[in-house]
Amino acid sequence: MKDKLLEVSAIKDGTVIDHIPADSLFKVISILRLEKNDGMITFGTNLESKKLGKKAIIKLSGIFFKDKDINRIALIAPEAKLNIIRNYNVIEKKVVEVPDEINGIAKCVNPVCITNHEKIPTKFIVVDKRDIALRCIYCEKITDKEHIEII
């Protein structure tokens, strides 16, 4: 039997974002603006995953996310899981879920959309939760996962 090896060290209090597709790690770091954080952040990529093949993980000491941030994660890594850690123990597990509506998080891809010219918050209806596709309520343009720009 193969010995189990902890590939990334434990944190005392904070959040672990697990099951991020390996190719989405740096997008998640960017949309959460983690480069501006001065707390301890540990991340790993290309870790083995039975479900994803290769996955990434982010451990954030002392950081707990609001729903709006969780929705940002869902747009980039809809299969991600959040583990809330207190005193080295997982006290809560959250499955990241793509909501039915996305408000003020993503930019419309349509260059002539009113949201790109006026101070109007973006609003999208999610038309495909699995592959991520958003329909702008103002111009009806569909934004797919490859073209989502988080604001």
Backbone as ProteinMPNN parsed JSONL, in Angstrom:
{"seq_chain_A": "MKDKLLEVSAIKDGTVIDHIPADSLFKVISILRLEKNDGMITFGTNLESKKLGKKAIIKLSGIFFKDKDINRIALIAPEAKLNIIRNYNVIEKKVVEVPDEINGIAKCVNPVCITNHEKIPTKFIVVDKRDIALRCIYCEKITDKEHIEII", "coords_chain_A": {"N_chain_A": [[0.84, -1.187, 0.0], [0.523, 2.178, -0.819], [2.066, 4.885, 0.831], [0.343, 7.669, 2.227], [0.758, 11.03, 1.323], [0.893, 14.308, 2.348], [0.459, 16.818, 0.19], [0.297, 19.582, 0.25], [0.739, 21.862, 2.846], [-1.109, 22.139, 5.993], [-3.531, 24.647, 7.1], [-4.295, 26.914, 9.786], [-6.611, 28.623, 10.226], [-8.945, 29.614, 7.829], [-9.57, 29.455, 4.285], [-9.863, 26.817, 1.97], [-9.613, 26.316, -1.397], [-10.499, 23.875, -3.454], [-10.215, 21.363, -6.031], [-9.947, 22.83, -8.387], [-9.765, 23.236, -11.843], [-6.625, 22.51, -13.297], [-5.7, 24.209, -15.342], [-7.057, 26.527, -14.797], [-6.169, 27.759, -12.52], [-4.569, 30.2, -12.272], [-6.306, 32.073, -13.289], [-8.336, 32.032, -11.356], [-6.868, 32.979, -9.151], [-6.365, 35.548, -10.102], [-9.003, 36.697, -10.511], [-9.931, 36.788, -7.917], [-8.277, 38.593, -6.915], [-5.96, 37.95, -5.489], [-3.286, 38.511, -5.576], [-2.987, 40.932, -4.364], [-3.244, 40.446, -1.731], [-1.869, 40.307, 1.511], [-1.601, 38.235, 3.228], [-0.855, 34.769, 4.146], [-0.642, 32.662, 1.409], [-1.032, 29.635, -0.174], [-0.482, 27.69, -2.99], [-1.057, 25.032, -5.284], [-0.471, 23.227, -8.265], [-1.355, 21.022, -10.979], [-1.776, 18.729, -9.51], [-2.587, 15.352, -8.666], [-5.798, 14.099, -9.541], [-8.656, 12.185, -9.238], [-11.103, 12.825, -10.315], [-10.707, 15.104, -11.998], [-8.378, 14.601, -13.37], [-5.933, 16.323, -13.549], [-5.499, 18.741, -11.051], [-5.869, 21.883, -9.272], [-5.1, 23.674, -6.253], [-5.865, 26.05, -3.713], [-4.792, 27.529, -0.764], [-5.768, 29.642, 1.754], [-4.824, 31.576, 4.291], [-6.584, 32.884, 6.978], [-8.57, 34.03, 5.385], [-11.883, 34.439, 4.338], [-14.601, 33.942, 2.211], [-17.099, 36.033, 0.624], [-20.444, 35.668, -0.771], [-20.499, 36.863, -3.342], [-17.851, 36.692, -4.188], [-17.579, 33.939, -4.255], [-19.316, 33.377, -6.348], [-17.799, 34.463, -8.415], [-15.691, 32.631, -8.499], [-17.152, 30.399, -9.306], [-17.748, 30.974, -11.983], [-15.346, 30.587, -13.279], [-14.276, 28.191, -12.322], [-16.344, 25.955, -12.06], [-16.521, 23.463, -10.838], [-15.271, 23.586, -8.462], [-14.514, 23.253, -4.917], [-15.114, 24.551, -1.676], [-13.52, 24.645, 1.39], [-14.006, 25.484, 4.665], [-11.905, 26.406, 7.204], [-11.224, 26.061, 10.629], [-9.197, 26.286, 13.4], [-7.506, 24.237, 12.4], [-9.356, 22.351, 11.522], [-11.86, 21.182, 9.258], [-14.717, 22.959, 9.137], [-16.852, 23.555, 7.615], [-18.144, 22.705, 4.45], [-18.373, 23.858, 1.19], [-20.007, 23.678, -1.85], [-19.181, 24.997, -4.871], [-21.445, 26.715, -6.776], [-22.915, 27.575, -9.841], [-24.828, 30.41, -10.094], [-28.282, 31.261, -11.026], [-28.452, 33.786, -12.053], [-26.143, 36.352, -12.872], [-24.75, 39.137, -11.551], [-23.157, 42.198, -12.019], [-20.545, 41.154, -12.082], [-19.276, 40.089, -14.335], [-18.132, 41.196, -17.567], [-19.918, 42.336, -20.424], [-19.552, 40.859, -23.613], [-20.243, 42.143, -25.907], [-19.323, 44.844, -27.744], [-20.902, 47.096, -28.221], [-22.839, 47.07, -26.307], [-24.928, 48.581, -23.878], [-23.966, 48.505, -21.261], [-21.264, 48.709, -21.528], [-20.818, 51.305, -22.081], [-22.226, 53.039, -20.481], [-22.85, 53.845, -17.003], [-24.005, 51.364, -15.969], [-24.799, 48.553, -14.16], [-23.721, 45.264, -15.037], [-25.796, 42.514, -16.034], [-26.663, 39.208, -16.174], [-28.319, 36.325, -17.465], [-27.886, 32.993, -16.673], [-27.399, 30.665, -19.063], [-26.256, 28.257, -19.582], [-25.071, 26.185, -17.304], [-23.208, 24.176, -17.025], [-21.173, 24.311, -19.071], [-20.77, 26.973, -18.922], [-22.31, 29.681, -19.953], [-23.471, 32.885, -20.575], [-26.216, 35.092, -20.867], [-26.683, 38.354, -21.778], [-28.887, 40.64, -20.279], [-29.515, 43.035, -21.402], [-28.569, 43.328, -24.105], [-28.812, 40.817, -25.151], [-26.687, 39.276, -26.04], [-24.614, 36.405, -26.049], [-22.202, 35.318, -23.778], [-19.533, 33.211, -23.649], [-17.653, 30.741, -21.73], [-14.954, 30.914, -22.468], [-14.657, 33.556, -23.133], [-15.311, 35.131, -20.983], [-14.907, 37.974, -19.043], [-13.928, 38.993, -16.025], [-15.059, 41.518, -13.844]], "CA_chain_A": [[0.0, 0.0, 0.0], [1.28, 3.411, -0.965], [1.893, 5.839, 1.93], [-0.287, 8.935, 1.859], [1.639, 12.166, 1.51], [0.204, 15.581, 2.281], [1.213, 17.573, -0.799], [0.257, 20.996, 0.604], [0.609, 21.906, 4.302], [-2.383, 22.551, 6.578], [-3.644, 26.0, 7.637], [-5.054, 26.922, 11.036], [-7.919, 29.241, 9.969], [-9.018, 30.196, 6.491], [-10.348, 28.783, 3.253], [-9.174, 26.019, 0.961], [-10.368, 26.139, -2.647], [-9.993, 22.619, -3.996], [-10.825, 20.874, -7.277], [-9.867, 23.833, -9.451], [-9.044, 22.671, -12.988], [-5.24, 23.002, -13.268], [-5.514, 25.324, -16.273], [-7.817, 27.692, -14.338], [-5.618, 28.247, -11.257], [-4.136, 31.595, -12.277], [-7.517, 32.886, -13.489], [-8.981, 32.142, -10.04], [-6.028, 33.892, -8.378], [-6.565, 36.897, -10.642], [-10.351, 37.236, -10.267], [-10.077, 37.04, -6.489], [-7.278, 39.631, -6.625], [-5.125, 37.412, -4.409], [-1.947, 39.106, -5.63], [-3.009, 42.11, -3.493], [-3.368, 39.976, -0.359], [-0.578, 40.186, 2.175], [-1.621, 37.059, 4.088], [-0.235, 33.569, 3.6], [-1.369, 31.96, 0.349], [-0.313, 28.491, -0.706], [-1.212, 27.058, -4.081], [-0.39, 23.954, -6.0], [-1.147, 22.906, -9.517], [-1.031, 19.734, -11.593], [-1.888, 17.674, -8.517], [-3.425, 14.255, -9.16], [-7.214, 14.12, -9.189], [-9.42, 11.13, -9.91], [-12.223, 13.45, -11.015], [-10.297, 16.07, -13.017], [-7.091, 14.243, -13.968], [-5.013, 17.24, -12.877], [-6.244, 19.801, -10.377], [-5.114, 22.879, -8.517], [-5.652, 23.956, -4.926], [-5.395, 27.294, -3.113], [-5.042, 27.608, 0.68], [-5.714, 31.048, 2.133], [-4.852, 31.723, 5.735], [-7.313, 34.043, 7.48], [-9.477, 34.592, 4.385], [-13.188, 33.803, 4.194], [-15.206, 34.616, 1.065], [-18.514, 36.404, 0.535], [-21.119, 35.001, -1.884], [-20.119, 37.459, -4.624], [-16.558, 36.106, -4.554], [-17.832, 32.53, -4.586], [-19.879, 33.403, -7.703], [-16.674, 34.691, -9.33], [-15.01, 31.344, -8.621], [-18.033, 29.497, -10.06], [-17.667, 31.268, -13.415], [-14.066, 30.117, -13.805], [-14.046, 26.813, -11.887], [-17.635, 25.541, -11.496], [-16.434, 22.21, -10.09], [-14.461, 23.821, -7.254], [-15.096, 23.046, -3.582], [-14.519, 25.404, -0.651], [-13.5, 24.106, 2.738], [-13.773, 26.516, 5.66], [-11.047, 25.808, 8.22], [-11.071, 26.722, 11.933], [-8.349, 25.494, 14.286], [-7.014, 23.104, 11.599], [-10.43, 21.414, 11.182], [-12.868, 21.625, 8.294], [-15.983, 23.152, 9.842], [-17.924, 23.684, 6.618], [-17.785, 22.455, 3.05], [-19.286, 24.52, 0.261], [-19.847, 23.343, -3.256], [-19.355, 26.186, -5.69], [-22.533, 26.508, -7.737], [-23.188, 28.708, -10.723], [-26.197, 30.876, -9.838], [-29.128, 31.467, -12.204], [-28.195, 35.142, -12.516], [-24.835, 36.925, -12.528], [-24.903, 40.59, -11.542], [-22.023, 43.049, -11.706], [-19.306, 40.39, -11.919], [-18.644, 39.871, -15.634], [-18.329, 42.219, -18.596], [-20.569, 41.858, -21.642], [-18.61, 40.798, -24.736], [-20.737, 42.974, -27.005], [-18.72, 46.173, -27.585], [-21.913, 48.162, -28.284], [-23.799, 46.918, -25.202], [-25.045, 49.785, -23.046], [-23.163, 48.355, -20.04], [-19.884, 49.059, -21.845], [-20.754, 52.743, -22.379], [-22.922, 53.782, -19.425], [-22.619, 53.297, -15.657], [-25.093, 50.425, -15.708], [-24.199, 47.261, -13.788], [-24.057, 44.151, -15.925], [-26.724, 41.517, -15.519], [-26.745, 38.092, -17.108], [-29.026, 35.084, -17.148], [-27.019, 31.856, -16.988], [-28.129, 29.768, -19.967], [-25.604, 26.948, -19.546], [-24.288, 26.118, -16.069], [-22.14, 23.176, -17.146], [-20.08, 24.861, -19.885], [-20.818, 28.398, -18.618], [-22.724, 30.623, -20.998], [-24.261, 33.941, -19.965], [-26.928, 35.957, -21.818], [-26.859, 39.71, -21.267], [-30.31, 41.001, -20.308], [-29.678, 44.28, -22.155], [-28.36, 43.193, -25.557], [-29.074, 39.414, -25.498], [-25.461, 38.625, -26.507], [-24.139, 35.293, -25.221], [-20.784, 35.285, -23.427], [-19.168, 31.857, -23.251], [-16.593, 30.626, -20.716], [-13.668, 31.34, -23.022], [-14.636, 35.009, -23.326], [-15.738, 35.841, -19.774], [-13.967, 38.901, -18.429], [-14.414, 39.337, -14.692], [-14.812, 42.937, -13.513]], "C_chain_A": [[0.881, 1.244, 0.0], [1.003, 4.347, 0.222], [1.251, 7.114, 1.406], [0.663, 10.061, 2.209], [0.816, 13.43, 1.359], [1.024, 16.479, 1.363], [1.272, 19.071, -0.499], [-0.036, 21.072, 2.098], [-0.729, 22.479, 4.762], [-2.338, 24.017, 7.005], [-4.509, 25.952, 8.887], [-6.475, 27.438, 10.823], [-7.898, 29.848, 8.576], [-9.871, 29.359, 5.566], [-9.429, 28.009, 2.328], [-10.109, 25.916, -0.236], [-9.736, 24.94, -3.338], [-10.741, 22.287, -5.288], [-10.952, 21.971, -8.331], [-9.198, 23.146, -10.633], [-7.651, 23.317, -13.063], [-5.039, 24.208, -14.185], [-6.288, 26.585, -15.881], [-7.239, 28.327, -13.076], [-5.316, 29.743, -11.293], [-5.283, 32.551, -12.593], [-8.234, 33.094, -12.158], [-8.186, 33.104, -9.158], [-6.267, 35.335, -8.812], [-7.941, 37.466, -10.298], [-10.621, 37.508, -8.801], [-9.088, 38.101, -5.994], [-6.342, 39.213, -5.476], [-3.71, 37.973, -4.428], [-1.848, 40.35, -4.74], [-3.081, 41.73, -2.011], [-1.994, 39.844, 0.276], [-0.531, 39.032, 3.181], [-0.96, 35.869, 3.399], [-1.164, 32.899, 2.588], [-0.472, 30.839, -0.147], [-1.135, 27.947, -1.866], [-0.355, 25.983, -4.722], [-1.172, 23.663, -7.26], [-0.604, 21.592, -10.074], [-0.94, 18.615, -10.561], [-2.81, 16.591, -9.069], [-4.849, 14.383, -8.647], [-7.921, 13.026, -9.962], [-10.519, 11.732, -10.782], [-11.777, 14.311, -12.205], [-9.045, 15.655, -13.796], [-5.992, 15.03, -13.278], [-5.841, 18.363, -12.27], [-5.284, 20.785, -9.735], [-5.836, 23.107, -7.2], [-5.061, 25.288, -4.45], [-5.765, 27.248, -1.637], [-4.77, 29.042, 1.112], [-5.871, 31.179, 3.633], [-5.575, 33.014, 6.122], [-8.296, 34.672, 6.513], [-10.739, 33.747, 4.3], [-13.961, 34.609, 3.149], [-16.685, 34.932, 1.25], [-19.103, 35.72, -0.695], [-20.701, 35.552, -3.245], [-18.787, 36.885, -5.107], [-16.714, 34.64, -4.95], [-18.437, 32.428, -5.992], [-18.794, 33.649, -8.745], [-15.931, 33.378, -9.579], [-15.827, 30.408, -9.506], [-17.945, 29.729, -11.562], [-16.405, 30.707, -14.054], [-13.839, 28.637, -13.501], [-15.32, 26.264, -11.247], [-17.606, 24.224, -10.717], [-15.65, 22.347, -8.797], [-15.261, 23.565, -5.979], [-14.371, 23.978, -2.622], [-14.626, 24.704, 0.689], [-13.146, 25.247, 3.68], [-13.062, 25.849, 6.835], [-11.024, 26.689, 9.475], [-10.273, 25.775, 12.824], [-7.933, 24.159, 13.64], [-8.091, 22.085, 11.205], [-11.375, 22.021, 10.159], [-14.188, 21.737, 9.046], [-17.158, 23.273, 8.881], [-17.352, 23.407, 5.242], [-18.832, 23.121, 2.182], [-18.971, 24.044, -1.148], [-20.116, 24.633, -4.031], [-20.435, 25.873, -6.722], [-22.72, 27.762, -8.567], [-24.632, 29.138, -10.467], [-26.978, 31.047, -11.138], [-28.882, 32.824, -12.859], [-26.828, 35.596, -12.043], [-24.972, 38.439, -12.651], [-23.613, 41.293, -11.152], [-20.696, 42.348, -11.539], [-18.546, 40.269, -13.238], [-19.005, 41.003, -16.597], [-19.026, 41.584, -19.795], [-19.558, 41.908, -22.793], [-19.016, 41.687, -25.91], [-20.193, 44.404, -26.839], [-19.741, 47.314, -27.631], [-22.978, 48.038, -27.202], [-23.77, 48.173, -24.329], [-24.184, 49.711, -21.788], [-21.687, 48.69, -20.265], [-19.711, 50.557, -22.124], [-21.389, 53.614, -21.305], [-22.591, 53.134, -18.085], [-23.818, 52.443, -15.247], [-24.45, 49.093, -15.328], [-24.649, 46.151, -14.734], [-25.002, 43.179, -15.225], [-26.893, 40.442, -16.588], [-27.655, 37.004, -16.559], [-28.085, 33.952, -17.563], [-27.836, 30.881, -17.827], [-27.496, 28.38, -20.047], [-24.677, 26.917, -18.33], [-23.108, 25.166, -16.189], [-20.937, 23.745, -17.899], [-19.949, 26.373, -19.733], [-21.089, 29.237, -19.868], [-23.709, 31.594, -20.358], [-24.925, 34.782, -21.049], [-27.177, 37.31, -21.153], [-28.342, 40.087, -21.357], [-30.563, 42.276, -21.118], [-29.575, 44.084, -23.654], [-28.578, 41.771, -26.071], [-27.845, 38.658, -26.01], [-25.043, 37.542, -25.51], [-22.629, 35.415, -25.029], [-20.468, 33.88, -22.979], [-17.974, 31.89, -22.298], [-15.264, 31.152, -21.213], [-13.529, 32.849, -23.12], [-15.077, 35.806, -22.115], [-14.591, 36.711, -19.273], [-14.577, 39.346, -17.112], [-14.07, 40.797, -14.395], [-14.796, 43.137, -12.009]], "O_chain_A": [[1.861, 1.33, 0.74], [-0.153, 4.576, 0.577], [1.557, 7.582, 0.309], [1.296, 10.049, 3.265], [0.121, 13.608, 0.358], [2.144, 16.862, 1.7], [2.194, 19.754, -0.944], [-0.963, 20.417, 2.575], [-1.396, 23.206, 4.025], [-1.265, 24.571, 7.244], [-5.35, 25.067, 9.037], [-7.439, 26.769, 11.195], [-6.938, 30.519, 8.197], [-10.776, 28.646, 6.001], [-8.357, 28.482, 1.951], [-11.254, 25.484, -0.106], [-8.578, 24.988, -3.754], [-11.78, 22.878, -5.584], [-11.936, 22.032, -9.068], [-8.151, 22.524, -10.454], [-7.521, 24.531, -12.911], [-4.293, 25.126, -13.846], [-6.186, 27.606, -16.562], [-7.765, 29.335, -12.605], [-5.772, 30.479, -10.418], [-5.237, 33.718, -12.204], [-8.689, 34.199, -11.862], [-8.772, 33.954, -8.488], [-6.36, 36.234, -7.976], [-8.036, 38.605, -9.841], [-11.444, 38.36, -8.468], [-9.07, 38.454, -4.815], [-5.988, 40.02, -4.616], [-3.007, 37.922, -3.418], [-0.745, 40.777, -4.398], [-2.988, 42.595, -1.14], [-1.063, 39.33, -0.344], [0.455, 38.87, 3.9], [-0.561, 35.944, 2.237], [-2.323, 32.61, 2.885], [0.689, 31.056, -0.493], [-2.346, 27.763, -1.742], [0.875, 26.023, -4.701], [-2.39, 23.835, -7.308], [0.465, 21.124, -9.682], [-0.15, 17.682, -10.702], [-3.714, 16.883, -9.852], [-5.084, 14.724, -7.487], [-7.807, 12.941, -11.184], [-10.827, 11.213, -11.855], [-12.378, 14.261, -13.277], [-8.695, 16.301, -14.784], [-5.21, 14.471, -12.509], [-6.77, 18.873, -12.897], [-4.075, 20.562, -9.661], [-7.013, 22.781, -7.048], [-3.91, 25.61, -4.745], [-6.911, 26.964, -1.29], [-3.693, 29.587, 0.872], [-6.944, 30.916, 4.176], [-5.225, 34.098, 5.654], [-8.813, 35.754, 6.791], [-10.686, 32.521, 4.204], [-13.97, 35.839, 3.204], [-17.418, 34.213, 1.929], [-18.366, 35.247, -1.561], [-20.561, 34.79, -4.201], [-18.616, 36.624, -6.298], [-16.053, 34.165, -5.873], [-18.115, 31.506, -6.741], [-18.862, 33.102, -9.845], [-15.586, 33.052, -10.715], [-15.275, 29.707, -10.354], [-18.056, 28.78, -12.338], [-16.399, 30.388, -15.243], [-13.277, 27.911, -14.321], [-15.382, 26.12, -10.026], [-18.563, 23.904, -10.013], [-15.388, 21.357, -8.113], [-16.489, 23.646, -5.958], [-13.161, 24.176, -2.734], [-15.696, 24.231, 1.073], [-12.114, 25.899, 3.518], [-13.544, 24.863, 7.391], [-10.829, 27.901, 9.393], [-10.631, 24.608, 12.983], [-8.005, 23.102, 14.266], [-7.768, 21.056, 10.611], [-11.656, 23.219, 10.187], [-14.719, 20.739, 9.535], [-18.314, 23.115, 9.275], [-16.238, 23.814, 4.913], [-20.032, 22.969, 2.408], [-17.815, 24.015, -1.572], [-21.155, 25.27, -3.859], [-20.343, 24.885, -7.451], [-22.684, 28.877, -8.046], [-25.554, 28.334, -10.604], [-26.404, 30.986, -12.225], [-29.078, 32.99, -14.063], [-26.404, 35.262, -10.936], [-25.274, 38.959, -13.725], [-23.042, 41.025, -10.095], [-19.793, 42.897, -10.908], [-17.318, 40.337, -13.259], [-20.033, 41.665, -16.458], [-18.757, 40.433, -20.14], [-18.806, 42.873, -22.93], [-18.209, 41.948, -26.803], [-20.565, 45.097, -25.892], [-19.461, 48.4, -27.123], [-23.927, 48.822, -27.181], [-22.71, 48.745, -24.08], [-23.719, 50.739, -21.297], [-20.947, 48.928, -19.31], [-18.599, 51.022, -22.372], [-21.11, 54.811, -21.236], [-22.107, 52.003, -18.041], [-24.541, 52.766, -14.304], [-23.642, 48.558, -16.088], [-25.799, 46.108, -15.169], [-25.0, 43.045, -14.002], [-27.218, 40.727, -17.741], [-27.744, 36.794, -15.349], [-27.553, 33.954, -18.673], [-28.839, 30.338, -17.364], [-28.125, 27.435, -20.525], [-23.622, 27.551, -18.332], [-22.101, 25.35, -15.506], [-19.808, 23.668, -17.414], [-19.087, 26.982, -20.367], [-20.214, 29.459, -20.704], [-24.657, 31.186, -19.687], [-24.284, 35.147, -22.035], [-27.804, 37.39, -20.097], [-28.976, 39.877, -22.391], [-31.705, 42.562, -21.479], [-30.396, 44.611, -24.405], [-28.536, 41.534, -27.278], [-27.967, 37.491, -26.383], [-25.108, 37.736, -24.296], [-21.879, 35.591, -25.99], [-21.068, 33.391, -22.022], [-17.364, 32.938, -22.089], [-14.522, 31.775, -20.454], [-12.416, 33.37, -23.183], [-15.208, 37.028, -22.195], [-13.463, 36.249, -19.103], [-15.621, 39.998, -17.089], [-12.957, 41.256, -14.653], [-14.604, 44.258, -11.538]]}, "name": "protein", "num_of_chains": 1, "seq": "MKDKLLEVSAIKDGTVIDHIPADSLFKVISILRLEKNDGMITFGTNLESKKLGKKAIIKLSGIFFKDKDINRIALIAPEAKLNIIRNYNVIEKKVVEVPDEINGIAKCVNPVCITNHEKIPTKFIVVDKRDIALRCIYCEKITDKEHIEII"}
